[in-house]
């Protein structure tokens, strides 16, 4: 071992059993410790300029039989990574050796353990473990061939934390990996080989029931259910109808029921006991053969509204016999919203938006006026393709569009304000909007997740560099949990926030 000080190089070679240390730890108070296999702890005696061997702790527990790979300080403790998978901590004040039992690593080899705050990062042959004894939590990062954002290799040899808090991870066969330090925590769920993984990477819509379960529709593998308490995932067996029972579109929760529409097949209603009832489209009368339901909305009177590629339909409370609204015949209706004042909005793909007042049975149609006068153009809907509708806590109605960004309806002027790339948005494709408790609007685009404050025009964009699985999101695939968490479905995956 060498020490360089004031242009002088000092060499230390007098170590027990002829061994040489392979790791040193310089503590905050200046104490220096070194380790090698089967030599215990070596503490530097600055006065005599040599290392003193610590063979056992105050309770007589031997340190000589340990294959110690690394040391890292955490308060009064030295955290030790042991080759055979153990993690131990040595109290330097009390001279006591303890086991770290929160996570057993006996099934693998532990290459290192480094400390950042309350967390211990343990690099093993089974990926990276992040252990926090204070919160009694463990995170495990491992290789998953179906997860492009996962660890590239399970054999983790080294790690380094940069000034921004990002973690650089050296692996045996997967090169260097980078784990960014995110202010916002995104928890990712993808299909994989592990138990309780999603059945598909093609996620459709999300909804939460009254029992703390998340229902996850897919475009090619039916319906998944996740317990939001322990995050276990299982498959819900949809009834056998036609060949499209595995392609879900709408997944919504109203009352004690889950409503799941199937592509060109029909509607499945699942009660709180898990029993399902199937209605084919001929029974529902929501269009001719080959139609699909793309929007479902239950209003405050219990009337069920459906939007299909043949228009808007409604079924009186307690029935599934739908009646058509002739004003929207043959329009592809993608979303439905009822305002707090009772007014309805219908979003279409390609034909703009409709506002319906049930009190006087009047309709008003809003379309894009680009190409008309400057005033009409700037205050019209920015696109005729509208994928989602929402009303915020202040009563504003927001419309998410394809290729037109976000629009806010102005009731006094009966027109719209646009928020697009020209106003600083990352993309002109906007998906479903959620509002948090601080008045921020959150929505996905094809270029990241946006947090937007309408009053100040503040925009922040989250991307893969902030921990997202990807930058591309999808239609109507977001839900605000009862516990105030957000869930966003991305292209081929979804994230918690």
C-alpha positions as CSV (number, residue, x, y, z in Angstrom):
1,X,0.0,0.0,0.0
2,X,1.2,3.5,-0.8
3,X,0.6,6.9,0.6
4,X,1.6,10.1,-1.2
5,X,2.1,13.2,1.0
6,X,3.9,16.5,0.2
7,X,5.8,15.1,-2.8
8,X,6.8,12.0,-0.9
9,X,5.7,8.4,-1.6
10,X,5.4,6.1,1.4
11,X,5.2,2.3,1.1
12,X,3.5,0.0,3.6
13,X,4.2,-3.8,3.2
14,X,4.3,-5.2,6.7
15,X,0.8,-6.8,6.8
16,X,-0.4,-10.0,8.6
17,X,0.1,-13.3,6.8
18,X,2.0,-11.6,4.0
19,X,-1.4,-10.3,2.6
20,X,-2.0,-6.9,1.0
21,X,-5.1,-4.8,1.5
22,X,-7.4,-4.4,-1.4
23,X,-9.7,-1.7,0.0
24,X,-9.4,1.2,2.3
25,X,-11.8,3.5,4.0
26,X,-11.0,7.0,5.2
27,X,-13.5,8.0,7.9
28,X,-14.9,11.5,8.4
29,X,-12.7,12.0,11.5
30,X,-9.6,11.0,9.6
31,X,-9.2,7.4,10.8
32,X,-8.1,5.0,8.1
33,X,-9.1,1.3,7.9
34,X,-8.0,-1.3,5.4
35,X,-9.1,-4.9,4.7
36,X,-8.1,-8.0,3.0
37,X,-9.3,-11.6,3.3
38,X,-8.8,-13.4,6.7
39,X,-6.9,-10.6,8.3
40,X,-9.7,-8.9,10.2
41,X,-9.7,-5.1,10.3
42,X,-6.5,-3.0,9.8
43,X,-6.5,0.4,11.5
44,X,-3.8,2.9,10.7
45,X,-1.7,4.2,13.6
46,X,-0.6,7.6,12.4
47,X,1.8,8.1,15.3
48,X,3.8,4.9,14.7
49,X,2.9,4.9,10.9
50,X,1.8,1.3,10.7
51,X,-1.4,-0.7,10.6
52,X,-2.8,-2.3,13.8
53,X,-4.7,-5.6,13.3
54,X,-8.2,-5.9,15.0
55,X,-8.7,-9.7,15.3
56,X,-12.0,-9.8,17.3
57,X,-14.7,-7.5,18.7
58,X,-15.5,-6.7,22.3
59,X,-17.7,-9.8,22.6
60,X,-15.0,-12.1,21.3
61,X,-16.4,-12.5,17.8
62,X,-13.6,-13.3,15.4
63,X,-13.0,-11.1,12.4
64,X,-10.2,-13.3,11.0
65,X,-12.5,-15.7,9.2
66,X,-14.1,-13.0,7.1
67,X,-13.5,-12.5,3.3
68,X,-14.0,-8.8,3.5
69,X,-14.1,-7.1,0.1
70,X,-15.0,-3.5,0.9
71,X,-15.5,-1.0,3.7
72,X,-17.7,2.1,3.8
73,X,-18.6,4.4,6.7
74,X,-22.2,4.9,7.9
75,X,-22.2,7.0,11.0
76,X,-20.3,5.1,13.8
77,X,-20.3,1.9,11.7
78,X,-18.1,0.5,9.0
79,X,-20.3,-1.4,6.5
80,X,-18.5,-4.6,5.3
81,X,-19.3,-6.5,2.1
82,X,-18.4,-10.2,2.6
83,X,-17.5,-12.4,-0.4
84,X,-19.9,-15.2,0.5
85,X,-22.9,-12.8,0.4
86,X,-23.0,-11.4,4.0
87,X,-23.3,-7.8,4.9
88,X,-22.0,-6.8,8.3
89,X,-21.4,-3.6,10.2
90,X,-18.7,-2.8,12.7
91,X,-19.2,-0.3,15.5
92,X,-15.9,1.6,15.7
93,X,-16.7,3.2,19.0
94,X,-17.9,0.0,20.8
95,X,-15.8,-2.5,18.9
96,X,-18.8,-4.7,18.2
97,X,-19.5,-6.6,15.0
98,X,-23.2,-7.0,13.9
99,X,-25.0,-8.8,11.0
100,X,-27.2,-6.8,8.6
101,X,-30.2,-9.1,8.3
102,X,-32.7,-7.0,6.4
103,X,-31.7,-8.7,3.2
104,X,-30.0,-12.0,2.9
105,X,-27.4,-12.2,0.1
106,X,-26.2,-15.7,1.0
107,X,-27.4,-17.0,-2.4
108,X,-24.8,-14.9,-4.3
109,X,-21.4,-13.2,-4.0
110,X,-21.1,-9.6,-2.7
111,X,-18.5,-7.6,-4.5
112,X,-18.9,-4.3,-2.7
113,X,-21.1,-2.3,-0.3
114,X,-21.0,1.5,-0.5
115,X,-23.0,4.0,1.7
116,X,-24.9,7.1,0.5
117,X,-26.9,8.6,3.4
118,X,-29.2,6.0,4.9
119,X,-28.8,3.6,2.0
120,X,-26.4,0.8,1.5
121,X,-25.7,-0.1,-2.2
122,X,-24.6,-3.7,-2.4
123,X,-23.2,-5.0,-5.7
124,X,-23.6,-8.7,-6.2
125,X,-23.7,-11.4,-8.8
126,X,-27.5,-11.1,-8.5
127,X,-27.7,-7.4,-9.4
128,X,-27.7,-4.3,-7.2
129,X,-29.4,-4.2,-3.8
130,X,-30.3,-0.9,-2.1
131,X,-30.8,-1.5,1.6
132,X,-32.2,1.0,4.1
133,X,-32.3,-0.2,7.6
134,X,-33.9,3.0,8.8
135,X,-37.0,2.6,6.7
136,X,-36.7,-1.2,6.6
137,X,-36.8,-1.2,2.8
138,X,-34.9,-3.1,0.1
139,X,-34.8,-2.3,-3.7
140,X,-33.4,-4.8,-6.1
141,X,-32.1,-3.9,-9.6
142,X,-31.5,-6.9,-11.8
143,X,-31.2,-7.8,-15.5
144,X,-34.4,-8.3,-17.4
145,X,-34.1,-9.0,-21.1
146,X,-37.6,-7.5,-21.7
147,X,-36.8,-4.3,-19.8
148,X,-34.5,-1.9,-21.8
149,X,-34.2,0.4,-18.8
150,X,-33.1,-2.4,-16.5
151,X,-29.6,-3.4,-15.4
152,X,-27.6,-4.7,-18.4
153,X,-25.9,-7.5,-16.4
154,X,-26.4,-9.1,-13.0
155,X,-22.7,-9.3,-12.2
156,X,-22.0,-5.9,-10.6
157,X,-18.4,-5.1,-9.9
158,X,-18.2,-1.5,-9.0
159,X,-20.2,1.7,-8.4
160,X,-19.5,5.4,-8.2
161,X,-21.8,8.3,-7.2
162,X,-21.3,11.6,-9.1
163,X,-21.9,15.2,-7.8
164,X,-25.5,15.2,-9.1
165,X,-26.2,12.0,-7.1
166,X,-26.3,9.7,-10.1
167,X,-24.9,6.2,-9.7
168,X,-22.5,4.8,-12.2
169,X,-22.5,1.0,-12.1
170,X,-19.7,-1.2,-13.6
171,X,-20.8,-4.7,-14.7
172,X,-18.9,-7.8,-15.9
173,X,-20.6,-8.2,-19.3
174,X,-23.0,-5.2,-19.6
175,X,-20.6,-2.3,-19.6
176,X,-21.3,0.8,-17.6
177,X,-24.9,1.5,-16.4
178,X,-26.2,4.8,-15.1
179,X,-28.9,5.2,-12.4
180,X,-30.0,8.8,-12.2
181,X,-30.8,10.6,-9.0
182,X,-34.5,11.5,-9.4
183,X,-36.3,14.0,-7.3
184,X,-39.5,12.3,-8.4
185,X,-39.7,8.6,-8.0
186,X,-41.0,6.5,-10.9
187,X,-41.8,2.9,-10.1
188,X,-41.8,0.8,-13.3
189,X,-43.8,-2.4,-14.1
190,X,-43.1,-4.4,-17.2
191,X,-43.7,-7.9,-18.4
192,X,-40.9,-10.3,-17.6
193,X,-39.9,-13.7,-16.4
194,X,-40.5,-13.0,-12.8
195,X,-43.7,-14.1,-11.0
196,X,-46.5,-11.6,-10.8
197,X,-45.3,-9.7,-13.9
198,X,-47.6,-8.2,-16.5
199,X,-49.0,-10.5,-19.1
200,X,-48.1,-8.1,-22.0
201,X,-46.1,-5.0,-22.8
202,X,-49.0,-3.6,-24.8
203,X,-50.9,-1.8,-22.0
204,X,-54.3,-0.2,-22.8
205,X,-56.3,1.6,-20.0
206,X,-56.0,1.7,-16.1
207,X,-58.5,2.1,-13.3
208,X,-58.6,1.6,-9.6
209,X,-61.5,-0.2,-7.8
210,X,-62.8,0.4,-4.3
211,X,-60.7,-2.5,-2.8
212,X,-57.3,-1.0,-3.6
213,X,-56.8,-3.0,-6.8
214,X,-55.5,-1.6,-10.1
215,X,-57.1,-3.1,-13.3
216,X,-54.8,-3.1,-16.3
217,X,-56.2,-3.7,-19.8
218,X,-53.9,-4.9,-22.5
219,X,-54.1,-4.9,-26.3
220,X,-53.2,-8.6,-26.7
221,X,-53.3,-10.4,-23.4
222,X,-56.6,-9.6,-21.7
223,X,-57.0,-8.1,-18.2
224,X,-54.4,-7.9,-15.4
225,X,-55.2,-7.0,-11.8
226,X,-52.6,-5.6,-9.3
227,X,-53.0,-5.3,-5.6
228,X,-51.8,-1.8,-4.8
229,X,-50.9,-2.9,-1.3
230,X,-48.3,-5.6,-2.1
231,X,-48.1,-5.0,-5.9
232,X,-48.9,-8.6,-6.7
233,X,-50.3,-9.1,-10.2
234,X,-52.7,-11.8,-11.5
235,X,-54.7,-12.4,-14.6
236,X,-58.5,-11.9,-14.7
237,X,-60.1,-14.6,-16.9
238,X,-62.3,-12.8,-19.4
239,X,-65.4,-14.8,-20.6
240,X,-65.0,-16.4,-24.0
241,X,-66.9,-14.5,-26.6
242,X,-65.3,-14.1,-30.0
243,X,-61.6,-14.1,-30.9
244,X,-61.0,-10.6,-29.6
245,X,-61.5,-11.2,-25.9
246,X,-57.8,-10.6,-25.3
247,X,-58.0,-7.0,-26.9
248,X,-59.3,-4.6,-24.3
249,X,-60.1,-0.9,-24.9
250,X,-62.0,0.8,-22.1
251,X,-61.3,-0.2,-18.5
252,X,-63.4,1.9,-16.0
253,X,-64.7,1.6,-12.5
254,X,-68.2,2.8,-11.5
255,X,-69.7,1.9,-8.2
256,X,-68.8,-1.7,-7.3
257,X,-68.3,-2.7,-11.0
258,X,-65.5,-2.8,-13.5
259,X,-66.5,-2.2,-17.1
260,X,-64.2,-3.6,-19.8
261,X,-65.0,-3.1,-23.5
262,X,-63.5,-5.6,-25.9
263,X,-62.4,-4.7,-29.5
264,X,-65.3,-5.6,-31.8
265,X,-66.7,-8.1,-29.2
266,X,-68.7,-6.4,-26.5
267,X,-68.7,-5.3,-22.9
268,X,-67.7,-7.2,-19.8
269,X,-69.1,-6.1,-16.4
270,X,-67.3,-7.5,-13.4
271,X,-69.0,-7.2,-9.9
272,X,-67.2,-6.8,-6.6
273,X,-67.2,-10.6,-6.1
274,X,-65.3,-11.1,-9.4
275,X,-68.3,-12.5,-11.3
276,X,-68.5,-11.3,-14.9
277,X,-71.4,-10.7,-17.3
278,X,-70.8,-10.4,-21.0
279,X,-72.9,-8.3,-23.4
280,X,-72.3,-8.5,-27.1
281,X,-72.6,-5.5,-29.3
282,X,-75.8,-6.8,-30.9
283,X,-77.4,-6.7,-27.4
284,X,-76.1,-3.3,-26.6
285,X,-77.2,-1.5,-29.8
286,X,-74.1,0.8,-29.9
287,X,-73.6,0.5,-33.7
288,X,-73.7,-2.0,-36.5
289,X,-71.5,-5.1,-36.8
290,X,-67.8,-4.8,-36.0
291,X,-68.2,-1.7,-33.8
292,X,-66.2,-1.1,-30.6
293,X,-66.8,1.0,-27.5
294,X,-64.0,3.6,-27.0
295,X,-65.5,5.6,-24.1
296,X,-67.7,4.9,-21.1
297,X,-69.1,7.4,-18.6
298,X,-71.6,7.0,-15.8
299,X,-73.2,10.3,-14.9
300,X,-74.5,11.4,-11.5
301,X,-78.0,10.0,-12.2
302,X,-76.6,6.6,-13.0
303,X,-77.1,6.8,-16.8
304,X,-74.3,4.9,-18.6
305,X,-73.0,6.7,-21.7
306,X,-71.0,5.0,-24.4
307,X,-68.9,6.4,-27.2
308,X,-68.2,4.1,-30.2
309,X,-67.0,4.4,-33.7
310,X,-70.7,4.9,-34.6
311,X,-71.6,7.8,-32.2
312,X,-72.8,8.4,-28.7
313,X,-75.3,6.2,-26.9
314,X,-76.9,6.2,-23.4
315,X,-78.5,3.5,-21.3
316,X,-81.0,4.3,-18.5
317,X,-79.9,3.5,-15.0
318,X,-79.7,-0.3,-14.4
319,X,-80.1,-1.3,-18.0
320,X,-77.7,-2.0,-20.9
321,X,-80.2,-1.1,-23.7
322,X,-78.5,1.9,-25.3
323,X,-80.2,4.7,-27.2
324,X,-78.4,6.7,-29.8
325,X,-78.0,10.5,-29.9
326,X,-78.7,11.2,-33.6
327,X,-76.7,14.4,-33.6
328,X,-73.4,12.4,-33.4
329,X,-74.4,9.6,-35.7
330,X,-71.4,7.8,-37.3
331,X,-68.8,9.9,-35.4
332,X,-65.9,8.2,-33.7
333,X,-66.4,9.2,-30.1
334,X,-63.3,8.8,-28.0
335,X,-64.1,10.4,-24.6
336,X,-67.1,11.7,-22.6
337,X,-67.2,14.2,-19.7
338,X,-70.0,15.7,-17.6
339,X,-69.1,19.1,-16.1
340,X,-70.1,20.0,-12.5
341,X,-72.9,22.1,-13.9
342,X,-74.4,19.1,-15.8
343,X,-73.1,20.0,-19.3
344,X,-71.8,17.1,-21.4
345,X,-68.7,17.1,-23.7
346,X,-68.1,14.5,-26.4
347,X,-64.6,14.2,-27.9
348,X,-64.2,12.8,-31.4
349,X,-61.4,11.6,-33.5
350,X,-61.5,13.7,-36.6
351,X,-64.7,15.7,-36.1
352,X,-63.8,18.0,-33.2
353,X,-65.8,18.3,-29.9
354,X,-69.5,18.6,-29.0
355,X,-71.0,20.3,-26.0
356,X,-74.5,19.1,-25.0
357,X,-76.9,20.8,-22.6
358,X,-79.4,18.2,-21.4
359,X,-81.6,20.8,-19.8
360,X,-82.7,22.4,-23.1
361,X,-81.4,19.5,-25.3
362,X,-79.1,21.8,-27.3
363,X,-75.8,20.8,-29.0
364,X,-72.9,22.9,-30.1
365,X,-70.1,21.7,-32.4
366,X,-66.5,23.0,-32.1
367,X,-64.0,22.4,-34.8
368,X,-60.6,23.6,-35.9
369,X,-60.7,26.9,-37.8
370,X,-57.1,27.0,-39.1
371,X,-57.2,28.6,-42.5
372,X,-60.0,31.1,-41.5
373,X,-59.4,34.6,-40.1
374,X,-56.5,35.0,-37.6
375,X,-58.9,35.6,-34.7
376,X,-61.1,32.6,-35.4
377,X,-58.0,30.4,-36.0
378,X,-56.2,31.3,-32.8
379,X,-59.2,30.8,-30.5
380,X,-60.6,27.6,-32.1
381,X,-59.8,24.0,-31.1
382,X,-56.2,23.4,-32.2
383,X,-57.1,19.9,-33.7
384,X,-60.2,18.0,-34.7
385,X,-58.8,14.8,-33.2
386,X,-59.4,14.9,-29.4
387,X,-58.4,12.0,-27.3
388,X,-59.3,13.0,-23.8
389,X,-61.4,15.4,-21.6
390,X,-61.1,16.6,-18.0
391,X,-62.4,19.3,-15.7
392,X,-59.9,20.7,-13.1
393,X,-60.6,21.8,-9.5
394,X,-61.2,25.4,-10.7
395,X,-63.9,24.3,-13.2
396,X,-61.8,24.6,-16.4
397,X,-62.4,22.0,-19.1
398,X,-59.3,20.7,-20.8
399,X,-59.1,18.9,-24.1
400,X,-56.1,16.7,-25.1
401,X,-55.5,16.7,-28.9
402,X,-53.6,14.9,-31.5
403,X,-51.1,17.3,-33.2
404,X,-52.6,20.3,-31.4
405,X,-51.4,20.1,-27.9
406,X,-53.7,21.0,-25.0
407,X,-56.8,23.3,-25.2
408,X,-58.7,25.0,-22.4
409,X,-62.3,26.0,-22.9
410,X,-63.2,29.6,-22.0
411,X,-66.9,29.6,-21.2
412,X,-67.4,33.4,-21.2
413,X,-65.9,33.9,-24.6
414,X,-67.1,30.5,-25.8
415,X,-63.7,29.8,-27.3
416,X,-60.4,28.0,-26.6
417,X,-56.8,28.8,-25.4
418,X,-54.1,26.7,-27.0
419,X,-51.0,25.3,-25.3
420,X,-48.7,23.7,-27.8
421,X,-45.1,23.6,-29.0
422,X,-45.4,27.3,-29.7
423,X,-46.1,27.9,-26.0
424,X,-43.2,25.7,-24.9
425,X,-44.7,22.2,-24.8
426,X,-42.3,19.4,-25.9
427,X,-44.8,18.0,-28.3
428,X,-48.2,18.7,-30.0
429,X,-49.6,15.3,-29.1
430,X,-51.1,15.4,-25.6
431,X,-52.7,12.5,-23.8
432,X,-54.9,12.2,-20.7
433,X,-54.6,15.0,-18.1
434,X,-54.4,14.6,-14.4
435,X,-54.4,17.3,-11.7
436,X,-52.4,17.1,-8.5
437,X,-53.2,18.7,-5.1
438,X,-51.1,21.8,-6.0
439,X,-52.9,22.7,-9.2
440,X,-50.3,21.3,-11.5
441,X,-51.6,19.4,-14.6
442,X,-49.8,16.2,-15.6
443,X,-50.0,14.6,-19.0
444,X,-48.0,12.4,-21.3
445,X,-46.8,13.2,-24.8
446,X,-44.6,11.5,-27.4
447,X,-41.7,13.3,-26.0
448,X,-42.0,12.9,-22.2
449,X,-44.2,13.5,-19.3
450,X,-45.3,17.2,-18.7
451,X,-46.0,19.0,-15.5
452,X,-47.8,22.2,-16.3
453,X,-48.9,25.1,-14.1
454,X,-51.6,27.0,-16.1
455,X,-51.5,30.2,-14.0
456,X,-47.7,30.8,-14.4
457,X,-47.2,28.8,-17.7
458,X,-44.5,26.9,-15.9
459,X,-43.5,23.7,-17.8
460,X,-41.3,20.8,-16.7
461,X,-40.7,17.8,-18.9
462,X,-39.7,14.4,-17.5
463,X,-38.0,11.9,-19.8
464,X,-35.9,8.7,-19.6
465,X,-33.1,10.8,-18.0
466,X,-35.4,11.3,-15.0
467,X,-36.2,7.6,-14.6
468,X,-39.1,7.0,-17.0
469,X,-39.1,3.8,-19.0
470,X,-39.6,5.7,-22.2
471,X,-40.7,9.1,-23.6
472,X,-43.8,7.9,-25.5
473,X,-47.2,7.7,-23.8
474,X,-50.6,6.6,-25.0
475,X,-54.3,7.5,-25.2
476,X,-56.4,7.8,-21.9
477,X,-53.8,5.7,-20.0
478,X,-53.4,7.5,-16.8
479,X,-55.2,7.4,-13.4
480,X,-55.0,9.3,-10.1
481,X,-55.1,6.9,-7.2
482,X,-57.2,7.4,-4.1
483,X,-53.8,7.7,-2.3
484,X,-52.9,10.6,-4.6
485,X,-50.3,8.7,-6.6
486,X,-50.4,9.0,-10.4
487,X,-50.1,6.1,-12.8
488,X,-49.2,6.6,-16.4
489,X,-49.3,4.0,-19.0
490,X,-46.4,4.4,-21.5
491,X,-45.9,2.7,-24.8
492,X,-45.4,-0.9,-23.7
493,X,-45.2,-0.3,-20.0
494,X,-46.5,1.9,-17.2
495,X,-45.0,4.0,-14.3
496,X,-46.0,5.0,-10.9
497,X,-45.4,8.6,-9.7
